[in-house]
Amino acid sequence: MTKTIEFFRVLYNFMKSAPTLIFFKPPSNDDKTSLGLMFQDTAARYPKKSAIIFEGTELNWAEFNALTNQFAHGLAQQGVQRGDTVAVVIENRIELLCSIVALAKLGAVAGLINTGLTDRPLAHCINTIESKKCLVGEELQASIAGVKAELGLVDEDYLWVGDKAAGGKVPSWAMDFSATLPQMPTDNLPQTLEICASEVAQYIFTSGTTGLPKPVIIPHRKIMSAQPPFAKVGFQAKQSDRMYVCLPLYHTTGLMLGVGSCFNTGASMFLRRRFSASNFWPEVQQHQTTLFIYVGELCRYLAMQPPCPEEKNNPMRSMLGNGLRPDVWGDFRNRFAVNRICEIYGASESNVTFLNILNKDDTIGTSSADLLLVQYDVDADEIVTDSEGKLIEVPLGEAGLLLGKIDDRYKFDGYKSKKASDEKVLADVIESGDRWFNTGDLVRQIDVGFAMGLPHFQFVDRVGDTFRWRSENVSTNEVGEILNACDQVEISNVYGVEVPGAEGRAGMAAITLLAGVEFDAQAFSEYAERELPSFARPVFVRIEEEQDTTGTFKLVKGALKKEAYHLDQIDQPVYVRKPKSSQYELLDPDFYQQILAKSAGF
């Protein structure tokens, strides 16, 4: 009887989802459609309905659109034109979304900067997208002040956006943009109707494998193509829903999939600056949020919290996101009774996406793109080929490197750097002239039971020089380059290691010290704290007398990854940066056992 019920439940959900998936046609490059137009059309349909709640402020859609228009008119008055790029350095708040949509309405490009960056990485991001202006949130003005000398901007190019929670003053080097807004018109801009799908809407940064973060090109076409599948098929969102949004909006998941689904359907949102596990369920109940945009790390934190009264009979019915681990999935669904968990797979730059439309457990779902899973040697960090140099597909059920075919429907827009884009594409894989996007991820096909004949997949791991920690992608080369500049270090080899019970991989650095130098843990701690964002600071540091390299002088990571921080496998000193600590200290057997027992607090 249970299997019969499951059959009809899956069939019903598939029939609801199928029309949108089958009949939806992505916009062509010349179509007059854009983020700004979608936003104002939704505001026109639901003008009096609640649109957003943030720190005691609630706006309906008409008010939200009017404020956004004031931002757009204000930016135009400051000389921002169609095609210009403006760096946006603002934390999650209403003004951030107004800035992003206002730039879209003008046909300008929002360069979305990671708010955790400082110093060289921050300056690199603002410079590499050739920013004409910089919208500076009051709460982050100190970060900008620290890199002003490295930016090609003059004082009038810094547009200061006030923050009620900060309560500071406008710095002498910035223009008080907030003060100009009340005098700006609230009407829609005529040029919004002319923006084409092919025009660039945003640059979103992703961690590179060969250095500092790389800006991914996000055209309006990609934003508009994402909305029907994710909003209506994934979330199954309606205008009567309200979404809980606490992910950073400089990333695709929170912005395009979460906020974008609200812009598409008219659902309202409860916006938070950042995630709080203890406040989550009380706020869900207070604001009656029915949808949740997640990353797996948040779900793990929630599952680790002691039970609270507000989690019982909660209104959350549907959640969508990525990175929910199989060992957390069942407990999370059962404890919190969230009916629909739509795990997805994708990346800002990727041309392929997976969607768990049938609400199956422990899967990233299915994809309509042409896919290949090919053999990959993780230790050698390279694709395996046969005697004729051809790629080898993996057998069913085995993990393989995921490739997505690039065609007219599944385009690859790439990075701002053509060289970086070219490095992600494989050509002539199956036939002459074909092109495939290399995701850099290992994936396997799995059996999920009755699934309408749709193949389902499961994410396995990242390969190469990028790993994921604290919901952020970390480039080992970027971290290594920064550590190499430390006055104690001759060379560092950075990689990710598994920590029992923790999401993703923790950073670990094997460092070789300069001749005659002894490791100064205090000085190294201060350097890492100053030069690296929190998510990129290595959790473990291993002291190595010398580094192993390949014949082409590439650092070897395979053995280091396997040995990790295991005290019974290595003789060299290992240091750890414990949770909530800013200091590295020797890893002792007691704390090592806590790590293995999942009680170390990571």
Secondary structure, 3 states (H helix, E strand, C coil): CHHHHHHHHHHHHHHHHHHHHHHCCCCCCCCCCCHHHHHHHHHHHCCCCEEEEECCEEEEHHHHHHHHHHHHHHHHHCCCCCCCEEEEECCCCHHHHHHHHHHHHHCCEEEECCCCCCHHHHHHHHHHCCCCEEEEEHHHHHHHHCCHHHCCCCHHHEEEECCCCCCCCCCCCCEEHHHHHHHCCCCCCHHHHHCCCCCEEEEEEECCCCCCCEEEEEEHHHHHHHHHHHHHHHCCCCCCCEEEECCCCCCHHHHHHHHHHHHHHCCEEEECCCCCHHHHHHHHHHHCCCEEEEEHHHHHHHHHCCCCHHHCCCCCCEEEEECCCHHHHHHHHHHHCCCEEEEEECCCCCCCCEECCCCCCCCCEECCCCEEEECEECCCCEECECCCCCECECCCCCCEEEEEECCCCCCCCCECCHHHHHCCEEECCCCCCCEEEEEEEEEEEECCCCCCCCCEEEEEEECCCEEEECCEEEEHHHHHHHHHCCCCEEEEEEEEECCCCCCCCEEEEEEEECCCCCCCHHHHHHHHHHHCCHHHCCCEEEECCCCCECCCCCECCHHHHHHCCCCCCCCCCEEEECCCCCCEEECCHHHHHHHHCCCCCC
